[in-house]
Amino acid sequence: MILKSTITEVAASQKQNLLRRKSGLEREILHNIPDLSSHALIISGIRRCGKSTLLHQLLASRYKDAFYLNFEDPRLYEFQLNDFTRINEHINESGSKVLFFDEIQIIKGWETYVRQKLDEGYKMVITGSNASLLSQELGTKLTGRHITKELFPFSWPEYLLFLKKDASPKTLAAYMKTGGFPEYVKTGNNDILHQLFEDILIRDIAVRYGVRDTKSLQRLALYLVSNVGKLVTANRIKSLIGISATSTVMEYFSHLEQSWLFHFVPKFSYSVRKQLINPRKVYSIDTGMVSVNSKSFTSDFGPMFENLVYLFLRRRFREINYFSEKGECDFIAIQNGEPAEIIQVCYELTPDNLNRELDGLFEALEFFDVSEGHIITLNQTDRFERDCRTAEVVSCHEYFSRG
């Protein structure tokens, strides 16, 4: 149980702290947030990607009188479901009709309370660092009464605006190394991403899911961040990491994905079962996170470059697969059940790799009966045709600028 006076004190201090924040860079997502009515707005994203700044921008521009509460405050550690009645008392006294709740998913049964407040006519904004906030299960519990948005670290255009720089191959290379976590982009202090990596593993995974073997979890995360763009299977990794059960590795995979630290891309198949059993390709939420935390000291920029392109696509498409039959094509972006983009990624096309890259792309184009695909490179442009299908070679800088 929590005292009402404690909730009042916490809410007041938290909102003041939020309002004292600098407004920061206006995020792209802000223009895609509808005016709230009968739906809850749910914004989910990895820690430190700018959710609090986004809330500040919403408060300042639209909802100055909103009630705000972050449930991760240490003073609320003993909060239980029945304590929402005390929040109701505070809300009634404040007269606010807009509620901002941060990290509310740590309170078991919170969906029932949110649905109740929606039925009472309140506008609601919910943010959190767990992807379960975007799950189909949540949609069932709120019966369609929510709008979901994902917030990522800075995109390429946001990175340029934040640093007041122009788009160029040089700034793109810097972006690939730095990534888009706002605080790291601003300071360049590696400790920020070291600590964030560790905080996610301990606070968002080990504590939340009761993982006792934190060393194995840390070894797994270090292995994954050092092998972005590569195929991974739980069965193979368990022996490398020293974990006895494949099921444990699969659980860790799920936790790492729920915390937004990694994304696992399945092989395209019309069979859901085959998608589950085939190897998946792993990508990090941020290339700066890879630069700082990877133990792989290599001059091969290919995997990092592929990760960068993946993140660009992932901001636009929720469903992405890789294609692998005779050859391999890196990304099949799916929209409304159909391939919207077919992409091959190659840091630099050379006489040694040209046929391999083209074969994989054209095989995917033929399989999906699509007339054109792209090969994304660092700075090359070209065009190839085969059997009435086209492979456009485009520089990453140009492709990202297309939006």
N, C-alpha and C positions, 0 to 999 in steps of 0.2 A: 504493500500500500504506500501511496505517496500523499503527503499533506497538500491540501489545496494551496496553502501559502508557498510551498516549494514550487509548485507548478506556475504560480503567478510570478514568482521571482525568476525562475528559469526562462519563462516566456518573455518577460520584459528585457532581461539582459541579452538573450539571444537575438531578439529583434533589433535592439540597439546596435549590437555588434554587426548584424547584417546590414543595417542602414549606414553604418560607418565605413563599410567597404567601399573602395573605389568602384565606379561603375564599370570600368574595364572595357575591353573590346566588345562591341555589340555582336553577339553570336548570330550566325546565319539562321539558326533554328528559330530565333525570336520572331522572324517574319513568317514562319509557318505555324505559329501557335494561334489557334482560333480563340475567339472570345468565349469564355466558359459560360455554360448555361446549366444543362441537366447532366453534364458529363464531368467526370474527374479527369484532369490532365495528369498523366503519369510520365515522368521524365527519368530515364534510367541511364546510367553511365558509370564508367570506372571512377574510382576516387581521384580527386584532384584534377578532374578534366574541366571544371568550371561550372558545376551545378549551382553552387552557392552564388556565384557572380550572376548567373542567369536568373536566379530567384530575386536577387537585388534589382536587376533590370526590370523584372516583372513588377516588383513592388513599386519601384520608382515611377514606372510609366503607366501602370494600369490599376494596381491594387494597393494603394498607400495605407489603407486601414486593415489590411489582412492580418489575421492571427497566425503567428509562425511558431513552430516548435520542432526542434531537432531531437529525436529520440535517442541519439547516441550520447547525449550529455551524461557525464558520470552521475550527476544528481538524479537522473531518471533510471538508474540501473535496476531499481526495484519495481519499476512500472509494470502493472498487470492490467489485464483486459478491463476489469471493473473500475480502474482508475480513469477511464474515459468519461465517467459520470462527473468527475471533478473538473476535467477539461471542459465539459459542457457548461458547468457553472461559470467558469472563467469566460467562456465564449459569450454566454448570455449577458454577463455583466459588461463585456466590452462592446457589445452591439455589432461586432464584425460579422459579415455574411460571406467572407472569403477566408478559407483555411489553407495554410501552407504547412505541410507535414514532410519532414526530411527523415529518411531512414526508418519510416514507420513499419517496414516489413519485418523488423526484428521483434515486433509485438505480435504474438500468436493470436490469430482471430481478428486482426485489424480490418479485414475486408468487410466484416459485418458492420462495424462502426462507420466506415466510409459510406457504405450503401445507405445506412440510416441517415447520415447527414445530407447525402444527395437527395433522398426522399423528402427531407425537411427544407429543401430549396437552397442549400449552401453551394457555393462555388468552391472547388477543391483543386489544389495542386499538390502532387505527391512526387518526391524525388527520392532516389535510392541508388546504391551502388551494387545492386544485385539484379541480374537479368531475369529473375523470376517475376519481376514486376511487369515484364512484357509477355509472360507466358499465356498460353491458351487457357490454362487452369484459372488464371486470374480473370480472364474474360468470362468464364463460366460463373465465377463467384459474383462478379459485378453485373452479370447479364447484359453485356454490351454497353454499360454506362460509363465507359472510359475511352479516352483518346491517348494513345501511347506515342512517345517520341524518344529517340535515342540521342544522347549527347556524347560526342567523341572529343578527344583532344583536338587542338586546332587543325583545321583543314589547310591545304596549301594556300588558298586565297586569304584565310584568316591569319595565317602565319605572316604573310606579306603585309597585310594591313597592320598587324600588331607591331611589326618591326619597321613599318614605313619604308619598305623596300620594293623594288620592281621585280617582276618575274624575269628570270634568266636561268640558263643552265647552272650558273654559279650559286644562285640562291636556292635552286632546287636541290643541288648537292648538299648544301648546308641544312636544308629542311630534312633531307633523308637521314642525315647524321643526328640532328637535334630532336626530331619529332615534334609533337605539338602540345605537350603538357605546358600550360601557360607559365607556371613558376619557373620551370627549367628553361624555357625559351628566353625568359627575362634575365635569369641569373647565370645559366650555364654551369651551375653547381651540381656535380655528379652525385653528391650525397643525397640530393632531393630524390632522384630516381632509384638510388640504392635503397633508401629508407621506404619509399613508396612500394617497391617490389616486396620488401620484407613485411611491411604493414599489411598488405593484401593477403600474403600467405598466412600470417598469424591471426590478424583480427578478422578478416573476411572469410577465411577458410577454416583454419585450425580451431579457433574459438567457436565460430558459428556452427560448425558441423561436428565438433567433438573429435577432431583428428589428434590422436595422441602421438603418432610417429611423425613429428614435425620434420625431422631430419630427412626422411624419405621424401616427404612432400617438397622440401627445399631442393633436394637433389633432382627430383623430377622437373621442377620448374626451371632450374638452371639448365638442365639438358634441353628442354623445349625452347628456351629463349636463345640457346646456342645453335639450334637446328631449325630455324624458321624456314619455311618453304619446302621442307622435306616431308616424306611420308613417315607416319608413325603408326604403330600398333601397340596395344596394351601388352600383348603376349611377348613381343620382342623387348619392349622397354623394361618389363618387370625384372628380367635377368640383369640388364645393364644397371638398373638403379638399386637392385637388391631388395625388391618387394616380392613377397612369396606368392600372392594371389593376383591373377589377372583382373578379377572383379574389383580389387582395391585400386589398381591403376585406373580402371574405368570410372570409379567413383571420384578419384582425384581429377581426372579429365573433366568430369562434369562440374566439380567445384571450381576449377580454374576457369572454365567457360562462363559459369554463372557470375563469377567475380569480374568478368570482362578482361581478365589478364591475357587470355589466349582465345583464338577462334580455331575451330577444327573444321576443315572443308572436306566434305565427303566426295567420293567418286560418283559421277553421274550414273544413275541406273533407274529404270522404271520400276525396279523392285526395291521396296523399302528394306527388306531383309538384306539384300546385297549391299545397300548403302551402309548398313550397320556393321557388316562383317569385313568390308574392304578397308584397306589402309586409308587414313585421312591425312591431309596436309595441314600442318600447323602454322599459324601466323600470330604474331604479337599484336596487341592493341595499338602499339606505338613503336616506331622505328628507333626513337631515342632510347626507349626502354631496352631495346636490343643492343644498341651501341654501348650503353653504360653497363649492362648486367651480363652480357654474353661472355663466356670464357673462351670463345672461339676467336683467336687472333689470326685473322686472315685478310688478304688483300682482295678476296673474291667478293665483289659487291653485288653479285647476281641475286642471292637470296634476300638481301636487304631491299634491293630494288623491286623484287617480286612482292615483298611484303608491303612496300609503299603503294604499288599499283592495287594490290588487294584492298587496302584500306580506302583508297579512292572509290573503288567499286562498291565496297561494303556500305559506304555512306549513302549510296544510291539504291542498292538492291539488298533486300533481306536474305534472299536465297542465292547462294553461289556454290557451284560444284566444279570439280576438275574432270576432264575427260581423258580416258585412257583405254585404248584398244590396241591396235598395232603401234600407234604412236601416242603422244600425249599432248593435250592442250591445257594450258594452265587454268583458265577460268571460263565457265559458262554461267553467265548471270541470267537468272530466271525471273521473269515478271509475268504475272497472271498465267502461270503454267507454260509459258513459251520462252525460248531463248531470246533475250533482249540484246545481249552483247556476247560475242565469242572472241576471247582475247588470248593471245600468246605473249609472253613477256620474255624479253631477251635484252640484257644490259647492253650488249654489243653484238651485232650480227657480223660474222666472219665467214670466209669460205668453208671453214671446218664445221660450222654449226647451221649454216643457212638451210640446207636440205632437211635436216632434222626438224627445225622450227617450222618450215613450210609444210612438211608432210603432216605433222601433228595438227596444224591449224586447218589445212584443207580436208583432212579426214573428218575433223569435227564439223566443218561446214557441210560436208556431204551427208554426214550422219543426221544432222538436224535440218537438212535441206534449206540452208541459209546461203545467200549469195555473196555476202561480204563479211570479213572479219578483220581484226587488227593485230599487228605485232607491235607492241610498245617497246621502244628502245630508249636509251639515254638521250641521244641527239641525232639519230639517223632517220631519213625519210626515203621511201621507195614504194614501188607498187609491183605486184606479181599477179598473174592470172593463170588459172588452170581449170580446164573443163567448165568454162563459163562462170567461174567463181573468182573472187578477187581477195587478195591479201594486201591490205594497206599497211605499210610500215610508217609509223608516226612517232615522233619524239614524245617523251613523257611530258615535257613542258607544254607542247602543243595540245596533247590529249587532255591534260588536266585543265587547260584553259577553255576547252569546249564545254566544261561544266558538268 
